[in-house]
Amino acid sequence: MSITTLLFLGFFAAVAVLNYALPRVVRPYFLLIASYAFFCYTPENRALVPVLLGATVVTWACGLAIGNSKNKAVRVLFLLAAILTALGILLFYKYWDLFDLGIVNLAGLFGQKVEPYSFNLIAPLGLSYFTFASLSYTIDVFKRRCRVEPTLLHYAMFVSFFPTLVTGPIERYPHLRPQIEKSRRFSYSRCAGGAFRMAWGYVKKMVLADNLALYVSFVYGDFSQMSGPNLLAATFLFALQLYMDFSGCCDIALGAARILGYDLIENFNSPFEATSFGDFWRRWHISMTGWFRDYIYFSLGGSRCGKARHLLNLMIIFIVSGLWHGADWRYLMWGFACGAVSVLSAATRRPRAVIARYNPLYRADFARRWIQRIIVWVLFAGTLVFFASALYNADPYAVYTGITKGWSGLEPAWKDVTGLLVDCGLDGRLPVMLTCGTLIVFAVESGGRNVAKWVRQQNFVLRWTLYYAMGAAILFFAVFGQSAFIYQNY
C-alpha cells in the first residue's frame, strides 16, 4: 500500500479513529494488527509474514535470554543467534543474487562452469529497517543499555510499526518503549501538528521530488545521448530530488506517528546547511548514520585510536552503508566515494583550517558559510552519480565523462537545459513553482527547526496562506501516478 494514495489515507484515518476509541491499554496491540494489515496489503508480502513473525520471535527470545542471564558465554551465544537470524534474512533476501553471481564468476576463473541459481526473491517490505531495529534492541540489551522487554507483542509492535516500515526512521527501543507502555490521550494540538507534518511531506514528495524526477529520470534514462550541461544539471537536481523524496516520506511517517500518539526521532537536520562533509552526514539520514556510528564505528574503535585506524574505520562505515543500499556495485562505489571524501576531509582538517585562516573570502562569516555549503553540495552531488546510476541503470563512468562534453558557453548550455526541461514535461509554470517551492522548504526548515511547531507560532494570515498554498500545490502540481519512494527499495 503506497502511502501517497487515497487508500492509505483512508486506512490511516480509520486506524487513527479506532486507536483513540479503544482503551489505552489495548492500543499497542491494535496498532500491531494494523501494522501487519498494512504489510499484508501487497500480495507479495503476505507469503513473507512467517519470515517476519519468525524473526520477531527469535530476536525477542534472544533478547529475553540475554537480559535474564548472568553467564557471559550464554549471553554472547544468544547475541550471535539474534545477529545471525536478522542478518541472515537480510543477506538472503537482498544479496543472494550478488552472492550467486560471485560464485559463478569465481568458478569461471578456474575454468569451471556453474549455472546461476535464482530463487526469484522479493525482499519483505521494510526488511532493512526491521533488521536494524531488532539488532539495536538485542545489542542494547546485551550492553545493559536497555531493559529486556518481557511482552512479545510490545516488541513486535516496535519492530513492525507501520509508519516507519517504508523508509524509517530507524527507531531505538529505549526511545519508543515508554510510549508503547503508556499510550497518550487524544490531543487536538498533537493531531493538528501531525496532520500538517504529513501534508508538508506530501508537498515535498509529490510536488517537488516527483516533478524533479521527470527531468532526472529522462536524462539518466538516456545518458549516452545527453549533453554535458544536462548531465550536470540532472546530477545536482538529483541531490534535491533525493532529499525531497526521502525527507518527505520521513515527514509523513513522523506526522502519522504523532497523530497516533508517538514521537519518532528526527531523520534530517537541514543537511544542505552543512559546512563540511562530516557535518553533512551528521544531518542526513540521522537514524541510519547514528546506527552505524553506535554499533559499528564505535565497535571498531571510532576515533579513539591511531590516525590510520581512524581513517580506515571511516572508510569501512561508508562501504557498509553502500552495501546496505543494495546488491549493486554502483552502490558499493557510492559508499567508497563518500568514504574517500570523508577520509580526505578528516586527514586534511588541520591544513585546511590554516588555509581558511588566511583566505580573504572567508573573512566575512556569511561568505564563508555559503562557500562551504556550496562545496559540500558539489561533493555530495558528485558522489551521487553512482547512486543515481544504480537507481536508473546508467553507467556512472560514462556519466562522469559525458559531463565534460558538449560545452560551448553558458548561454548555449542554458538553452540546452531549458529546452530539455520542456521536452520532459517541465514547462509553463512548473520550473517557477519548483524553484519557489524548494526555496520555501529550505527557508522554513532552516536551522533544523520543527516545521509544525514553527507554523503554529506564526500569525493567522501567514499560517493560513501557507495552508492554502500547500493545498493548491498538491491539487495543481502533484504527480499522482509516480508514488514509489526511492528509499522504500532499501
Beta strands, then each sheet from edge to edge (+ up, - down):
end
